Amino acid sequence: MDLLLPHYRKYGKVLTPMTDDDFVEGMEHGLFHHRKHKGYIALLYYYAVRKTEGLRAKREQFTITRDKLFFDVGKRLKHGIHTTPLSIRLEVPYVNEIVWAIEHTDPEQRVWNYCPKTGYNIVARVFKYPHFFRLSRITNFFLDGYSIMDVHSWTGLSLRALDFYLGLVQTTEMGESLGKKKQRNV
């Protein structure tokens, strides 16, 4: 049962999202034992899927076009919905690692054929724990101005679950607003 929950003992529960620069820094300087590990981490970071949703992904769930990578996640875990396939542009940093992993997987096979503990360890060597990617992507979507319904469509999370992430964004924005001069309409 312990493997299913995030391991917060080592870092504590991190509630500050990572930036794209933090992600690139980790990908450039982190410890990766196999090239497919980078693809797995890029998948988690960009698509904001759960660790297990990434590990169960088969080659056929991906479609590569001239300029985009589509991922049909399937029915989301924890009472989630089946979202439409999610797309990201191929020129986004490290998406090429996801594509490489897909292309080096036999048909009908899982792209990242690891157990949950290995999936956790791949992430923990560089980026704390897998849920940190989900927290970062969802929080950054809200910081970028996407609506609750937009993020719901991407993640499959319930509106109640998204309320937690929206609260993180609102407190961040409130803190940043302190000390700024406000324009007054006279």
N, C-alpha and C positions, 0 to 999 in steps of 0.2 A: 504494500500500500504506500509506503514511503516514497517509492520511485515515481508515483503519479503526481506528487506535490512538488512545487518549486522548493529547492533547497536554499533557504535564506540564512542558514547558520554561518556560512562563510562571509557573506557580504552584508547581511541584513537585507531587509526589503527595500530595494532601490525605487524611489518614486520620481526621480528626475530623469527625463528622457535623454537618450544619447542623441547627438547631432550626426548629420551625415559625415562631418569631418572626423568625429570620433570613430564612426564605422570604418571609414577609409583607413584611418590610422591603425586600427586593429587588424584589418585585412592585410595591410602592407607589412606589419611587424609582428603579427601573432604567430603562435606555434600551431602549424598544421601538419599532420602526419601524412595526409593524402590530399591530392588535388580536389577530390570530390567533397572534402570537408568544407572548402571555401564555397562551393556551390550550395551546400546545405545551409550554411550560415547566411549567405546572400538571400536564399529563398525565405528563410525565417524573417530576416530584416525587412525586406521589401514587401512581402505578401502578408506579413503579420499573422501567419498561421501558427497554430499550436505545434509543439514539437512532434507530436504523434501524427498530426495532419501532414506534416512534411515527410515523416518517415514512411508513411503508408503510400505516398504518391508513386504511381506507376508512370512509365514512359508515355503511355497513351493519354494521360491527363494533360499533357503539354502540347501546345501548338506553336511552332516557330514560323513567323511570317518574315517578310523583308525587313520590317522595322520594329516588330513587337514580339514579346513572349507572352503567351496566354497560358494560364493555369486554371484548370477546372478542379477546384479543391474537393468537390463532392459535398456530401452532407457534413456539415460542421459538427464537431463534438460538443458535448455538454448542452444538448437540446438546441443546437444551432440549426440554421436553415441551410438549404442548398443554394449558395449564391451563384450568380452568373459567372462565367470564367473571367478571371482578373487578368488585366494586361499591364505590362510595363515595357517601356522602350528598351531596345537592345543596347543603346549607347550609354545607359545608366551604369555607373561603375560597378563592376563585378557581376553584372548579369551574364556576361560571357562565361563565367564559371558555372552558372546554372545550366546554360546551354551545353557546355562541354560535358557536364555530368549526364545530362539527358542523352546526348549523342553517344556516350560511352556506356549506355545501358541497353541490354538486349530487350527486344519486344516482350511485352507482358510481364516485365520484371519491375521491382521497386527500384527507383533511382538511387535512393539512399537506404541500402539494405542493412540497417543497423538496429540493434535493440534499443529500447528507450534509455538505458543507462549510458550506452555509447553516444547516443544523440546528445544527451545532457553533457557528457564529458567533452565532446567536440566544441560545444559552445563555452563551457566553463573555463577552458584553457585560455580563452581570449576575452570573452564578453560576459562574465559573471554567470548568468543562468538564462535559459531560453525565453522565459516569459518577459525578460527585459526588452527583447525585440518587439514584442506585442505592445507592451506599455509604451515604448518609444514611438512606434509607428502610429498608433491610435492617438496618442497625445499630440504628436506633430501634425497629424491630419487636422485635428481641432485647432491647433495654433495657426495652421495655414488657412483657416477659415472654412473648412468643409463643414457641412451641416451634420446633425445627428443622423439624419436619414442617409446621407452619403456614406458615412462611416459604418452605419448598420448594413448597408448594401455590400460594402467591401468585406466586413468581418463576419457577418452573420450573427453578431452578438445582439442580445435583447436590448431594448432601449433602457431598461433598468440597469443592465450591466454597463452600458456606455455612460450612464450618469456618473459613475465613479471617475472615469477618465476625464469627462467634461469638468468635474470639480477640480481636478489637478490643473487643468488649463486655466480655469477661472481664477484660482488662487495665484497662479503664476502671473497672469496678466494684472491682477489687482496689485501684487507686490511691485511689478515693474512700473505701474502708474504712479506710485508714491514719489514725490519729489518733482514730478513734471508739472510745469505751469499749465493751468487750464485756461482756455479762452472763455471769456464771459461775454455773453450777448447782452448788450445794454439797451 
